[in-house]
């Protein structure tokens, strides 16, 4: 019997990308899998894939920015499935833009999903896990929650908050034998940019979103690679799972060793247009 065999897992935001990959990987590992998404067609497609693997599964349409919907989902889940062994709080969105050009609406949108969506999910699920004194929680953050990247202020803020919350919960929930791991992916080929809000533009005022999409399509690794690393890390009770390490691992190390040198390097890269060109933006 493997670590996941026979367990019941929940994956939020599983209609595409990393969430979908996590759901499929959990099914392959022997889990019963319940997924959520805000788009019903995506839910139906993933549930069909899970059934094709012979997994016992279910799907719920949930807007994770709304507490009442998350609570209704939790109530329905526990009524039908009894308990959760593996909780993957994964629902999230992407956002890019210089601070002075980012409207408050974008701040509210990205924090509402990336941070409050995770808070609501944990609020509605962890009390039952504490009652059982067991379980594993995987919080999808980002390597943008470990290092600050220019042009992503609101997104960085949301993911740094998730990392802080997850590290604290890893300590607090350990007294209830609940494991907490933070998944911090790098550049992944998913819909997060295509579905996200990007207000960055080049020197001529043309939107940089198409170039950024191509950057992630060509440089990004498949979500299945992330899911494999996530399940392995969760089983081994790793605190932070960075994948792939080669993307921003050196920056993470530099920030740990010398925050001053890290900030100096990023300031230099921004002033010289290196950050712009990395994403195909002409300063």
Buried (B, 14 or more C-beta within 10 A) or exposed (E): EEBBEEBBBBBBBBBBBBBBBBBBBBBBBBBBBBBBBBEEEBBBBBBEBBEEEEBEBBBBBBBBBBBEBBEBBBEBBBEEBEBBBBBBBBBBBBBBBEEEEBEEEBBEBBBBBBBBBBBBBBBBBBEBBBEEEEBBBBBBBBBBBBBBBBBBBBBBBBBBBBBEBBBEBBEEBEEBEBBBBBBBBBBBBBBBBBEBBBBBBBEEEEEBBEBBBEBBEEBBBEBBBBBBBBBBBBBEEBEBBBBBBEBBBEBBEBBEEEEEEBEEBBEEBBEEEEBBEEBBBEE
